[in-house]
Amino acid sequence: MYLADHLSRSFLKETKEVLVPDLHVNDIHLISHMPIAPEMYAKFQKETANDEHLQELQDVLFDGWPNEKSELLHYLRPYWTFRDALSVIDGLLYKSNKAIVPKALQNEMLDKIHESHLGIVKCKSRARDVLFWIGMGQDIEDKVKAYGLCAQHQSLNATEPMLMPEIPERPWSKLATDLFEYQKQHYLLVVVDYYSKWPEVMKLDNETSKNTIDYLKGLMSRFGYIDELVSNNGPQFSLLEFKRFATEYGFKHTTSSPHYAQSNGQAERSVQTIKKLIMKSKDPHKALLDYRNTPLDIDLSPAQLFLNRRLKTSLPTSLPLLMPQNINNREIIKKLEIRQRKAKTNYDKHCGPELKQLKQGDSVVMYTDGKWKAGKIIQKHHTPRSYVVQTSDGRRYRRNRRHIRPTAYNDNTVEKEHFKNNHNTTVRKISTVCNISQTLDRSKTVATEENENIEPSK
């Protein structure tokens, strides 16, 4: 008898070891890897077998990947970066544990992904958790954008980075104006000088365009003509009478985008400041005097920038400080630009990226009256981030880019989608609201359209 050690050539004959009797690994039914209805499982198998691209991918998985990506067929190259995560189980392809959907079933899966109308981000998250195909994210985005009801109830675009207006070369060149109301009294915030930040506030007798023009003429009689006036689209500034006034006095009148007061930010910010002064002060005139005489963060006050001197106030001030000063205009502009850049940096921290520019003819939805309405881009407006949109009824609107979203949706799909989801009552309500809002919009926008050189719809 021989006892073989580990160096011996007298080894035992090899035998087949059976660890678990009656177990045949190759006979396991792999439907448990994707527990869905047998009919859908069979459908996935059938369409995967009929999908030419997926069959080519399956052959590569069985035969082995080439050494270089360039050796693959062009439609298989997107799989190269995650090739180690791909597998074939029971005729179905997987990326990790996510089923790869054949082309013929992608539209059906898109319908299931979007059946609860969760929005673009949620739909993508839901799909990416369990499914995969090349370009799935973009397909989901297009699907949601093309669905009328979702297009009408989506949120506003993110705030864009701040635009820095060009600083005028001198005081009383470019002014911003706005109206506000306090304790049922109408005031006209006539002047916020872009250069000096000098404010002028006057109480209006009424809110007519003629009254507004008279007060502006009074200011220009004291301080001279201006080069540009920026305002909102209020009726005081939208009528033909105001356009004639601008032509007669030789200044450019620029209006902000309708329903987007932020584009007239200089005036809006000054309105807030003036309102607080009036609310907190027993003597608003004295409060305005102190405000005009208080240095900005460039160490000069609005009075010094506008009048080249300090104003006498209740604070004891020596005579030399009240004398006129020589101010270096170039240095002032540099300081104002630095101040503006700092403000932009702080503002942009809370903003999204710049929105994609739109082209003439693009299908869009426009935010108006608390909902999104379908239309097409007619032209780019001459003011920044502003477009002219035409709706299906032929009317034209001017809107800021933040209130416009590109979409594949068109106006005719809304009613169909409502009926498909058995929301007949909702359809009637929406139709009624739309008819009312359209009547109101027509009366509001004609003057604005004429003022902005937009041909009113007939």
PyMOL commands that set and color helices and strands:
alter all, ss='L'
color gray80, all
select helices_A, chain A and resi 25-27+30-33+38-50+52-63+69-71+74-85+103-113+120-128+136-145+148-152+209-223+235-238+240-248+261-280+284-293+302-307+319-322+329-348+401-403+413-420+424-451
alter helices_A, ss='H'
color red, helices_A
select strands_A, chain A and resi 86-89+92-95+98-100+131-132+174-182+185-193+199-203+228-231+252-255+363-368+371-380+386-391+396-400+404-406
alter strands_A, ss='S'
color yellow, strands_A
deselect
rebuild
show_as cartoon
